[in-house]
């Protein structure tokens, strides 16, 4: 599926959820690699983000984090736990119909099982993307709460002691 088709489908899904009064669930995978986290630099938008996307119908957030990470990075991960959840709304429109899509974003701590390299959906990263490792503290720039960052650091520290 091309990214444009995927994006259009997600827009329609957002609108249908709006009409039913439902929340659109999103997931972001915090992939721990030693004392670093895996991030994506989208060259076209010049933004840094965590792997993630929409939670599909019937899918739980842990499985969604695993699937989205594989799709966007090619990396295989083991989801551990949800470390943060935020709610927000996004103004959207279809034609001349404006609406607010209510979202819940789940931040899922994962450990890296196997490195990979995937380009995402065709057209998702129009000008390419780079994967890189960054300090855990970089997560505060990506809307991850300080409490969640402390949980991740404690998990990482406990793993290094065992």
PyMOL commands that place a pseudoatom at each C-alpha (Angstrom):
pseudoatom trace, name=CA, resn=UNK, resi=1, chain=A, elem=C, hetatm=0, pos=[0.000, 0.000, 0.000]
pseudoatom trace, name=CA, resn=UNK, resi=2, chain=A, elem=C, hetatm=0, pos=[1.283, 3.463, -0.861]
pseudoatom trace, name=CA, resn=UNK, resi=3, chain=A, elem=C, hetatm=0, pos=[1.631, 5.955, 1.982]
pseudoatom trace, name=CA, resn=UNK, resi=4, chain=A, elem=C, hetatm=0, pos=[-0.887, 8.369, 0.418]
pseudoatom trace, name=CA, resn=UNK, resi=5, chain=A, elem=C, hetatm=0, pos=[-3.539, 5.636, 0.321]
pseudoatom trace, name=CA, resn=UNK, resi=6, chain=A, elem=C, hetatm=0, pos=[-2.671, 4.678, 3.906]
pseudoatom trace, name=CA, resn=UNK, resi=7, chain=A, elem=C, hetatm=0, pos=[-2.912, 8.340, 5.015]
pseudoatom trace, name=CA, resn=UNK, resi=8, chain=A, elem=C, hetatm=0, pos=[-6.267, 8.788, 3.252]
pseudoatom trace, name=CA, resn=UNK, resi=9, chain=A, elem=C, hetatm=0, pos=[-7.589, 5.615, 4.913]
pseudoatom trace, name=CA, resn=UNK, resi=10, chain=A, elem=C, hetatm=0, pos=[-6.445, 6.886, 8.331]
pseudoatom trace, name=CA, resn=UNK, resi=11, chain=A, elem=C, hetatm=0, pos=[-8.164, 10.234, 7.700]
pseudoatom trace, name=CA, resn=UNK, resi=12, chain=A, elem=C, hetatm=0, pos=[-11.443, 8.480, 6.902]
pseudoatom trace, name=CA, resn=UNK, resi=13, chain=A, elem=C, hetatm=0, pos=[-10.984, 6.205, 9.930]
pseudoatom trace, name=CA, resn=UNK, resi=14, chain=A, elem=C, hetatm=0, pos=[-10.449, 9.297, 12.119]
pseudoatom trace, name=CA, resn=UNK, resi=15, chain=A, elem=C, hetatm=0, pos=[-13.653, 10.823, 10.792]
pseudoatom trace, name=CA, resn=UNK, resi=16, chain=A, elem=C, hetatm=0, pos=[-15.652, 7.620, 11.350]
pseudoatom trace, name=CA, resn=UNK, resi=17, chain=A, elem=C, hetatm=0, pos=[-14.350, 7.395, 14.934]
pseudoatom trace, name=CA, resn=UNK, resi=18, chain=A, elem=C, hetatm=0, pos=[-15.285, 11.066, 15.433]
pseudoatom trace, name=CA, resn=UNK, resi=19, chain=A, elem=C, hetatm=0, pos=[-18.848, 10.341, 14.274]
pseudoatom trace, name=CA, resn=UNK, resi=20, chain=A, elem=C, hetatm=0, pos=[-19.079, 7.381, 16.709]
pseudoatom trace, name=CA, resn=UNK, resi=21, chain=A, elem=C, hetatm=0, pos=[-17.511, 9.371, 19.572]
pseudoatom trace, name=CA, resn=UNK, resi=22, chain=A, elem=C, hetatm=0, pos=[-14.504, 7.034, 19.706]
pseudoatom trace, name=CA, resn=UNK, resi=23, chain=A, elem=C, hetatm=0, pos=[-10.853, 7.750, 20.404]
pseudoatom trace, name=CA, resn=UNK, resi=24, chain=A, elem=C, hetatm=0, pos=[-8.131, 7.122, 17.817]
pseudoatom trace, name=CA, resn=UNK, resi=25, chain=A, elem=C, hetatm=0, pos=[-5.367, 5.104, 19.492]
pseudoatom trace, name=CA, resn=UNK, resi=26, chain=A, elem=C, hetatm=0, pos=[-1.740, 5.728, 18.560]
pseudoatom trace, name=CA, resn=UNK, resi=27, chain=A, elem=C, hetatm=0, pos=[1.414, 4.034, 19.764]
pseudoatom trace, name=CA, resn=UNK, resi=28, chain=A, elem=C, hetatm=0, pos=[5.033, 5.137, 20.010]
pseudoatom trace, name=CA, resn=UNK, resi=29, chain=A, elem=C, hetatm=0, pos=[7.767, 2.553, 20.611]
pseudoatom trace, name=CA, resn=UNK, resi=30, chain=A, elem=C, hetatm=0, pos=[10.625, 3.530, 22.899]
pseudoatom trace, name=CA, resn=UNK, resi=31, chain=A, elem=C, hetatm=0, pos=[13.235, 1.010, 21.759]
pseudoatom trace, name=CA, resn=UNK, resi=32, chain=A, elem=C, hetatm=0, pos=[15.982, 0.615, 24.319]
pseudoatom trace, name=CA, resn=UNK, resi=33, chain=A, elem=C, hetatm=0, pos=[19.438, -0.292, 22.966]
pseudoatom trace, name=CA, resn=UNK, resi=34, chain=A, elem=C, hetatm=0, pos=[21.749, -0.428, 25.949]
pseudoatom trace, name=CA, resn=UNK, resi=35, chain=A, elem=C, hetatm=0, pos=[21.633, 3.059, 27.458]
pseudoatom trace, name=CA, resn=UNK, resi=36, chain=A, elem=C, hetatm=0, pos=[20.329, 4.616, 24.210]
pseudoatom trace, name=CA, resn=UNK, resi=37, chain=A, elem=C, hetatm=0, pos=[16.979, 4.779, 22.401]
pseudoatom trace, name=CA, resn=UNK, resi=38, chain=A, elem=C, hetatm=0, pos=[16.285, 4.221, 18.717]
pseudoatom trace, name=CA, resn=UNK, resi=39, chain=A, elem=C, hetatm=0, pos=[14.993, 7.292, 16.873]
pseudoatom trace, name=CA, resn=UNK, resi=40, chain=A, elem=C, hetatm=0, pos=[14.002, 8.112, 13.288]
pseudoatom trace, name=CA, resn=UNK, resi=41, chain=A, elem=C, hetatm=0, pos=[15.056, 11.259, 11.456]
pseudoatom trace, name=CA, resn=UNK, resi=42, chain=A, elem=C, hetatm=0, pos=[12.525, 11.969, 8.687]
pseudoatom trace, name=CA, resn=UNK, resi=43, chain=A, elem=C, hetatm=0, pos=[14.656, 13.875, 6.170]
pseudoatom trace, name=CA, resn=UNK, resi=44, chain=A, elem=C, hetatm=0, pos=[11.672, 15.231, 4.232]
pseudoatom trace, name=CA, resn=UNK, resi=45, chain=A, elem=C, hetatm=0, pos=[9.995, 16.818, 7.253]
pseudoatom trace, name=CA, resn=UNK, resi=46, chain=A, elem=C, hetatm=0, pos=[13.294, 17.317, 9.101]
pseudoatom trace, name=CA, resn=UNK, resi=47, chain=A, elem=C, hetatm=0, pos=[11.821, 15.912, 12.304]
pseudoatom trace, name=CA, resn=UNK, resi=48, chain=A, elem=C, hetatm=0, pos=[12.973, 13.297, 14.775]
pseudoatom trace, name=CA, resn=UNK, resi=49, chain=A, elem=C, hetatm=0, pos=[10.402, 10.825, 16.022]
pseudoatom trace, name=CA, resn=UNK, resi=50, chain=A, elem=C, hetatm=0, pos=[9.881, 7.479, 17.669]
pseudoatom trace, name=CA, resn=UNK, resi=51, chain=A, elem=C, hetatm=0, pos=[8.678, 4.539, 15.595]
pseudoatom trace, name=CA, resn=UNK, resi=52, chain=A, elem=C, hetatm=0, pos=[4.912, 4.333, 15.800]
pseudoatom trace, name=CA, resn=UNK, resi=53, chain=A, elem=C, hetatm=0, pos=[1.505, 4.836, 14.298]
pseudoatom trace, name=CA, resn=UNK, resi=54, chain=A, elem=C, hetatm=0, pos=[-2.122, 3.848, 14.649]
pseudoatom trace, name=CA, resn=UNK, resi=55, chain=A, elem=C, hetatm=0, pos=[-3.335, 0.863, 16.641]
pseudoatom trace, name=CA, resn=UNK, resi=56, chain=A, elem=C, hetatm=0, pos=[-5.342, -1.348, 14.301]
pseudoatom trace, name=CA, resn=UNK, resi=57, chain=A, elem=C, hetatm=0, pos=[-8.794, -2.730, 15.090]
pseudoatom trace, name=CA, resn=UNK, resi=58, chain=A, elem=C, hetatm=0, pos=[-8.500, -5.705, 17.478]
pseudoatom trace, name=CA, resn=UNK, resi=59, chain=A, elem=C, hetatm=0, pos=[-4.801, -5.047, 18.148]
pseudoatom trace, name=CA, resn=UNK, resi=60, chain=A, elem=C, hetatm=0, pos=[-3.401, -4.236, 21.591]
pseudoatom trace, name=CA, resn=UNK, resi=61, chain=A, elem=C, hetatm=0, pos=[-0.866, -1.447, 22.070]
pseudoatom trace, name=CA, resn=UNK, resi=62, chain=A, elem=C, hetatm=0, pos=[2.055, -3.807, 22.764]
pseudoatom trace, name=CA, resn=UNK, resi=63, chain=A, elem=C, hetatm=0, pos=[1.488, -5.674, 19.512]
pseudoatom trace, name=CA, resn=UNK, resi=64, chain=A, elem=C, hetatm=0, pos=[1.026, -2.363, 17.682]
pseudoatom trace, name=CA, resn=UNK, resi=65, chain=A, elem=C, hetatm=0, pos=[4.401, -1.126, 18.984]
pseudoatom trace, name=CA, resn=UNK, resi=66, chain=A, elem=C, hetatm=0, pos=[6.047, -4.321, 17.755]
pseudoatom trace, name=CA, resn=UNK, resi=67, chain=A, elem=C, hetatm=0, pos=[4.394, -4.111, 14.311]
pseudoatom trace, name=CA, resn=UNK, resi=68, chain=A, elem=C, hetatm=0, pos=[5.012, -0.383, 13.807]
pseudoatom trace, name=CA, resn=UNK, resi=69, chain=A, elem=C, hetatm=0, pos=[8.685, -0.691, 14.777]
pseudoatom trace, name=CA, resn=UNK, resi=70, chain=A, elem=C, hetatm=0, pos=[9.161, -3.549, 12.323]
pseudoatom trace, name=CA, resn=UNK, resi=71, chain=A, elem=C, hetatm=0, pos=[7.362, -1.626, 9.538]
pseudoatom trace, name=CA, resn=UNK, resi=72, chain=A, elem=C, hetatm=0, pos=[9.245, 1.638, 10.057]
pseudoatom trace, name=CA, resn=UNK, resi=73, chain=A, elem=C, hetatm=0, pos=[12.717, 0.396, 10.986]
pseudoatom trace, name=CA, resn=UNK, resi=74, chain=A, elem=C, hetatm=0, pos=[12.942, -3.291, 10.122]
pseudoatom trace, name=CA, resn=UNK, resi=75, chain=A, elem=C, hetatm=0, pos=[13.965, -3.928, 13.733]
pseudoatom trace, name=CA, resn=UNK, resi=76, chain=A, elem=C, hetatm=0, pos=[12.412, -6.720, 15.754]
pseudoatom trace, name=CA, resn=UNK, resi=77, chain=A, elem=C, hetatm=0, pos=[11.550, -5.684, 19.323]
pseudoatom trace, name=CA, resn=UNK, resi=78, chain=A, elem=C, hetatm=0, pos=[10.154, -7.161, 22.512]
pseudoatom trace, name=CA, resn=UNK, resi=79, chain=A, elem=C, hetatm=0, pos=[7.490, -4.868, 24.009]
pseudoatom trace, name=CA, resn=UNK, resi=80, chain=A, elem=C, hetatm=0, pos=[7.848, -4.641, 27.807]
pseudoatom trace, name=CA, resn=UNK, resi=81, chain=A, elem=C, hetatm=0, pos=[5.225, -2.221, 29.143]
pseudoatom trace, name=CA, resn=UNK, resi=82, chain=A, elem=C, hetatm=0, pos=[3.317, 1.003, 28.598]
pseudoatom trace, name=CA, resn=UNK, resi=83, chain=A, elem=C, hetatm=0, pos=[5.308, 3.755, 30.348]
pseudoatom trace, name=CA, resn=UNK, resi=84, chain=A, elem=C, hetatm=0, pos=[3.174, 6.755, 29.423]
pseudoatom trace, name=CA, resn=UNK, resi=85, chain=A, elem=C, hetatm=0, pos=[-0.168, 7.732, 27.924]
pseudoatom trace, name=CA, resn=UNK, resi=86, chain=A, elem=C, hetatm=0, pos=[-1.319, 11.126, 26.712]
pseudoatom trace, name=CA, resn=UNK, resi=87, chain=A, elem=C, hetatm=0, pos=[-4.566, 12.410, 25.260]
pseudoatom trace, name=CA, resn=UNK, resi=88, chain=A, elem=C, hetatm=0, pos=[-4.886, 15.210, 22.740]
pseudoatom trace, name=CA, resn=UNK, resi=89, chain=A, elem=C, hetatm=0, pos=[-6.997, 16.296, 19.802]
pseudoatom trace, name=CA, resn=UNK, resi=90, chain=A, elem=C, hetatm=0, pos=[-6.083, 17.082, 16.218]
pseudoatom trace, name=CA, resn=UNK, resi=91, chain=A, elem=C, hetatm=0, pos=[-8.102, 19.448, 14.032]
pseudoatom trace, name=CA, resn=UNK, resi=92, chain=A, elem=C, hetatm=0, pos=[-8.874, 17.735, 10.725]
pseudoatom trace, name=CA, resn=UNK, resi=93, chain=A, elem=C, hetatm=0, pos=[-11.048, 18.213, 7.681]
pseudoatom trace, name=CA, resn=UNK, resi=94, chain=A, elem=C, hetatm=0, pos=[-12.510, 16.174, 4.858]
pseudoatom trace, name=CA, resn=UNK, resi=95, chain=A, elem=C, hetatm=0, pos=[-13.604, 18.480, 2.066]
pseudoatom trace, name=CA, resn=UNK, resi=96, chain=A, elem=C, hetatm=0, pos=[-15.448, 21.308, 3.797]
pseudoatom trace, name=CA, resn=UNK, resi=97, chain=A, elem=C, hetatm=0, pos=[-16.223, 19.272, 6.958]
pseudoatom trace, name=CA, resn=UNK, resi=98, chain=A, elem=C, hetatm=0, pos=[-14.028, 20.208, 9.932]
pseudoatom trace, name=CA, resn=UNK, resi=99, chain=A, elem=C, hetatm=0, pos=[-13.772, 17.942, 12.981]
pseudoatom trace, name=CA, resn=UNK, resi=100, chain=A, elem=C, hetatm=0, pos=[-11.573, 17.202, 16.010]
pseudoatom trace, name=CA, resn=UNK, resi=101, chain=A, elem=C, hetatm=0, pos=[-9.968, 13.764, 16.130]
pseudoatom trace, name=CA, resn=UNK, resi=102, chain=A, elem=C, hetatm=0, pos=[-9.493, 12.772, 19.780]
pseudoatom trace, name=CA, resn=UNK, resi=103, chain=A, elem=C, hetatm=0, pos=[-6.296, 10.752, 20.209]
pseudoatom trace, name=CA, resn=UNK, resi=104, chain=A, elem=C, hetatm=0, pos=[-4.678, 8.633, 22.893]
pseudoatom trace, name=CA, resn=UNK, resi=105, chain=A, elem=C, hetatm=0, pos=[-0.951, 8.056, 22.499]
pseudoatom trace, name=CA, resn=UNK, resi=106, chain=A, elem=C, hetatm=0, pos=[0.634, 5.132, 24.308]
pseudoatom trace, name=CA, resn=UNK, resi=107, chain=A, elem=C, hetatm=0, pos=[4.406, 5.106, 24.812]
pseudoatom trace, name=CA, resn=UNK, resi=108, chain=A, elem=C, hetatm=0, pos=[5.617, 1.501, 24.962]
pseudoatom trace, name=CA, resn=UNK, resi=109, chain=A, elem=C, hetatm=0, pos=[9.029, 0.535, 26.296]
pseudoatom trace, name=CA, resn=UNK, resi=110, chain=A, elem=C, hetatm=0, pos=[10.610, -2.153, 24.100]
pseudoatom trace, name=CA, resn=UNK, resi=111, chain=A, elem=C, hetatm=0, pos=[13.950, -3.896, 23.961]
pseudoatom trace, name=CA, resn=UNK, resi=112, chain=A, elem=C, hetatm=0, pos=[15.756, -4.521, 20.702]
pseudoatom trace, name=CA, resn=UNK, resi=113, chain=A, elem=C, hetatm=0, pos=[15.773, -8.177, 19.626]
pseudoatom trace, name=CA, resn=UNK, resi=114, chain=A, elem=C, hetatm=0, pos=[17.227, -7.860, 16.140]
pseudoatom trace, name=CA, resn=UNK, resi=115, chain=A, elem=C, hetatm=0, pos=[18.474, -4.912, 14.088]
pseudoatom trace, name=CA, resn=UNK, resi=116, chain=A, elem=C, hetatm=0, pos=[16.998, -4.308, 10.690]
pseudoatom trace, name=CA, resn=UNK, resi=117, chain=A, elem=C, hetatm=0, pos=[16.551, -1.656, 8.059]
pseudoatom trace, name=CA, resn=UNK, resi=118, chain=A, elem=C, hetatm=0, pos=[13.206, -0.911, 6.430]
pseudoatom trace, name=CA, resn=UNK, resi=119, chain=A, elem=C, hetatm=0, pos=[12.074, 2.185, 4.590]
pseudoatom trace, name=CA, resn=UNK, resi=120, chain=A, elem=C, hetatm=0, pos=[8.487, 2.300, 5.887]
pseudoatom trace, name=CA, resn=UNK, resi=121, chain=A, elem=C, hetatm=0, pos=[5.462, 2.370, 3.613]
pseudoatom trace, name=CA, resn=UNK, resi=122, chain=A, elem=C, hetatm=0, pos=[6.216, 3.466, 0.056]
pseudoatom trace, name=CA, resn=UNK, resi=123, chain=A, elem=C, hetatm=0, pos=[6.249, 7.259, 0.157]
pseudoatom trace, name=CA, resn=UNK, resi=124, chain=A, elem=C, hetatm=0, pos=[6.111, 7.532, 3.958]
pseudoatom trace, name=CA, resn=UNK, resi=125, chain=A, elem=C, hetatm=0, pos=[9.607, 8.982, 4.083]
pseudoatom trace, name=CA, resn=UNK, resi=126, chain=A, elem=C, hetatm=0, pos=[9.597, 10.815, 0.761]
pseudoatom trace, name=CA, resn=UNK, resi=127, chain=A, elem=C, hetatm=0, pos=[13.132, 12.135, 1.101]
pseudoatom trace, name=CA, resn=UNK, resi=128, chain=A, elem=C, hetatm=0, pos=[14.394, 9.219, 3.122]
pseudoatom trace, name=CA, resn=UNK, resi=129, chain=A, elem=C, hetatm=0, pos=[15.072, 8.685, 6.758]
pseudoatom trace, name=CA, resn=UNK, resi=130, chain=A, elem=C, hetatm=0, pos=[17.910, 7.772, 9.063]
pseudoatom trace, name=CA, resn=UNK, resi=131, chain=A, elem=C, hetatm=0, pos=[17.847, 5.585, 12.142]
pseudoatom trace, name=CA, resn=UNK, resi=132, chain=A, elem=C, hetatm=0, pos=[20.074, 6.618, 15.003]
pseudoatom trace, name=CA, resn=UNK, resi=133, chain=A, elem=C, hetatm=0, pos=[20.651, 6.028, 18.695]
pseudoatom trace, name=CA, resn=UNK, resi=134, chain=A, elem=C, hetatm=0, pos=[20.269, 8.888, 21.159]
pseudoatom trace, name=CA, resn=UNK, resi=135, chain=A, elem=C, hetatm=0, pos=[20.578, 9.439, 24.888]
pseudoatom trace, name=CA, resn=UNK, resi=136, chain=A, elem=C, hetatm=0, pos=[17.460, 8.524, 26.877]
pseudoatom trace, name=CA, resn=UNK, resi=137, chain=A, elem=C, hetatm=0, pos=[17.116, 12.170, 27.951]
pseudoatom trace, name=CA, resn=UNK, resi=138, chain=A, elem=C, hetatm=0, pos=[16.332, 13.082, 24.304]
pseudoatom trace, name=CA, resn=UNK, resi=139, chain=A, elem=C, hetatm=0, pos=[12.877, 11.574, 24.929]
pseudoatom trace, name=CA, resn=UNK, resi=140, chain=A, elem=C, hetatm=0, pos=[11.792, 14.762, 26.731]
pseudoatom trace, name=CA, resn=UNK, resi=141, chain=A, elem=C, hetatm=0, pos=[11.985, 16.524, 23.337]
pseudoatom trace, name=CA, resn=UNK, resi=142, chain=A, elem=C, hetatm=0, pos=[9.520, 13.922, 21.979]
pseudoatom trace, name=CA, resn=UNK, resi=143, chain=A, elem=C, hetatm=0, pos=[6.720, 14.559, 24.518]
pseudoatom trace, name=CA, resn=UNK, resi=144, chain=A, elem=C, hetatm=0, pos=[7.642, 11.682, 26.815]
pseudoatom trace, name=CA, resn=UNK, resi=145, chain=A, elem=C, hetatm=0, pos=[6.959, 12.623, 30.446]
pseudoatom trace, name=CA, resn=UNK, resi=146, chain=A, elem=C, hetatm=0, pos=[9.757, 12.907, 32.983]
pseudoatom trace, name=CA, resn=UNK, resi=147, chain=A, elem=C, hetatm=0, pos=[8.080, 10.135, 35.028]
pseudoatom trace, name=CA, resn=UNK, resi=148, chain=A, elem=C, hetatm=0, pos=[8.210, 7.791, 32.043]
pseudoatom trace, name=CA, resn=UNK, resi=149, chain=A, elem=C, hetatm=0, pos=[11.856, 8.682, 31.407]
pseudoatom trace, name=CA, resn=UNK, resi=150, chain=A, elem=C, hetatm=0, pos=[12.661, 7.836, 35.049]
pseudoatom trace, name=CA, resn=UNK, resi=151, chain=A, elem=C, hetatm=0, pos=[10.859, 4.479, 34.652]
pseudoatom trace, name=CA, resn=UNK, resi=152, chain=A, elem=C, hetatm=0, pos=[12.901, 3.735, 31.509]
pseudoatom trace, name=CA, resn=UNK, resi=153, chain=A, elem=C, hetatm=0, pos=[16.161, 4.648, 33.248]
pseudoatom trace, name=CA, resn=UNK, resi=154, chain=A, elem=C, hetatm=0, pos=[15.263, 2.442, 36.247]
pseudoatom trace, name=CA, resn=UNK, resi=155, chain=A, elem=C, hetatm=0, pos=[14.387, -0.459, 33.925]
pseudoatom trace, name=CA, resn=UNK, resi=156, chain=A, elem=C, hetatm=0, pos=[17.673, 0.006, 32.070]
pseudoatom trace, name=CA, resn=UNK, resi=157, chain=A, elem=C, hetatm=0, pos=[19.688, 0.194, 35.296]
pseudoatom trace, name=CA, resn=UNK, resi=158, chain=A, elem=C, hetatm=0, pos=[18.019, -2.964, 36.662]
pseudoatom trace, name=CA, resn=UNK, resi=159, chain=A, elem=C, hetatm=0, pos=[18.830, -4.782, 33.411]
pseudoatom trace, name=CA, resn=UNK, resi=160, chain=A, elem=C, hetatm=0, pos=[22.498, -3.807, 33.619]
pseudoatom trace, name=CA, resn=UNK, resi=161, chain=A, elem=C, hetatm=0, pos=[22.773, -5.201, 37.163]
pseudoatom trace, name=CA, resn=UNK, resi=162, chain=A, elem=C, hetatm=0, pos=[21.366, -8.634, 36.252]
for i in range(1, 162): cmd.bond("trace and resi %d" % i, "trace and resi %d" % (i + 1))
show_as sticks, trace
zoom trace
